[in-house]
Amino acid sequence: MTITAMAELVGKHGLFSVNGEFKVAVVVQDVRVTFGRTDYLIWPTDGTGHMWVSASRVAFENASVGNL
């Protein structure tokens, strides 16, 4: 992943998958590539907290919760 591609993801809204069935609306705050794996630092759009998660757990297409 290029630095330009990573920068384009920052600020993007998506849905974070929890256990495959439960989804939380989030905003990507940072992106990193570690050992060939891409991770996102996400914040919920409502609520508190933040965490690094695997990019595969965040969906950007068809995000339909709230005002996404």
C-alpha positions as CSV (number, residue, x, y, z in Angstrom):
1,M,0.0,0.0,0.0
2,T,1.4,3.4,-1.0
3,I,1.5,6.4,1.4
4,T,-1.0,8.2,-0.9
5,A,-3.4,5.3,-0.6
6,M,-3.0,5.2,3.1
7,A,-3.6,9.0,3.4
8,E,-6.8,8.7,1.3
9,L,-8.3,6.3,3.9
10,V,-7.8,8.7,6.9
11,G,-11.1,10.3,7.7
12,K,-13.1,7.7,5.8
13,H,-16.3,6.3,7.4
14,G,-16.9,2.6,7.5
15,L,-18.4,-0.3,9.4
16,F,-16.3,-2.3,11.8
17,S,-17.4,-6.0,12.0
18,V,-17.6,-7.5,15.5
19,N,-18.0,-11.3,15.4
20,G,-19.3,-11.1,11.9
21,E,-22.8,-10.1,12.7
22,F,-22.6,-6.9,14.8
23,K,-21.3,-3.8,13.0
24,V,-20.2,-0.4,14.5
25,A,-19.9,2.8,12.5
26,V,-16.4,4.1,12.7
27,V,-14.0,6.7,11.3
28,V,-10.4,5.8,10.3
29,Q,-7.9,8.0,12.0
30,D,-4.6,6.4,11.0
31,V,-3.3,3.6,8.8
32,R,-0.2,1.4,9.3
33,V,1.4,-1.6,7.5
34,T,3.0,-4.1,9.9
35,F,4.6,-7.3,8.7
36,G,2.7,-7.1,5.4
37,R,-0.7,-6.6,7.2
38,T,-2.7,-3.3,7.0
39,D,-4.3,-2.0,10.2
40,Y,-6.6,0.9,10.8
41,L,-6.8,3.0,13.9
42,I,-10.5,3.5,14.3
43,W,-12.9,5.6,16.5
44,P,-16.6,5.0,16.8
45,T,-18.8,7.7,15.2
46,D,-20.8,7.7,18.5
47,G,-19.3,6.7,21.8
48,T,-15.8,6.7,23.1
49,G,-12.5,4.8,22.6
50,H,-10.2,3.8,19.8
51,M,-8.3,0.7,18.7
52,W,-6.1,-0.7,16.0
53,V,-7.9,-3.3,13.9
54,S,-7.1,-5.4,10.8
55,A,-8.2,-3.7,7.6
56,S,-10.2,-6.8,6.7
57,R,-12.6,-6.0,9.6
58,V,-13.7,-2.6,8.2
59,A,-16.0,-2.3,5.3
60,F,-16.4,1.0,3.3
61,E,-18.8,-0.1,0.6
62,N,-22.5,-0.2,1.5
63,A,-21.9,1.5,4.8
64,S,-25.4,2.4,5.8
65,V,-25.5,3.1,9.6
66,G,-26.5,6.6,10.6
67,N,-25.1,9.3,8.3
68,L,-22.4,7.2,6.6
